[in-house]
Amino acid sequence: QVQVVESGGDSVQPGGSLRLSCIASGSGSIFGINTMGWYRQTPEKERELVAVIYRDGSIKYADSVKGRFTISRDNAKNTVYLQMNSLKPEDAAVYYCNYGDPYRSVWGQGTQVTVSS
C-alpha cells in the first residue's frame, strides 16, 4: 500500500513563492523506480500536468511553468518537491501529487494554492 500526502499550499500574492512537498509512504512503495508528478486542477480546467520527474532524474514541465517552477526528489526520504516562484493568479489551483510505478498509480488528496492581491 502506498499513501501520498501533499503539503505546503497557502495563499500568496502575485510574484510570491511557495514550495510544495509530497511524501509517498508505506511498505508497498517502490520509490527508487517510480515516477512522481505534480498536477493541478480548477473548476474551469481539467486536471493538467505541471511537472514530472522520473527515476533517472529526467524532468518534464508544462510550458506555462517553465522557468518558474522546479521539481526535485529525495529518494532517501521518499519525497518530491515543487518549488514555485513568480506565482501568477492563473497558477491558483488545487495541486495534486501522483505516484506511479509499473503496477499502480496513486493520487494524493491535493493542496490548495491561492494567488491573489
C-alpha angles and dihedrals in degrees: 000000000000125000121196120198126180127199140168102071115142145144116279138168121249110281092029130120139234136178119214123201131201125191123195110200141171135081091271095063119111099193096165093065102029136102121232122200140179120218133175136206139188132181088257100046137050117246107280137192115257102173139338133195125198131209092261091054097254114144139202126195134190110250090240093064103035111127092017106058129052126194121200138163139211107204094189089060097036088234136135125194136202115201109198120194133174091022118202130201089251089061090068109115145109106283119213130196120215129200118200134178132158090280109038150010119219129187130204123226095256135246124235121239117189123188116187144127 
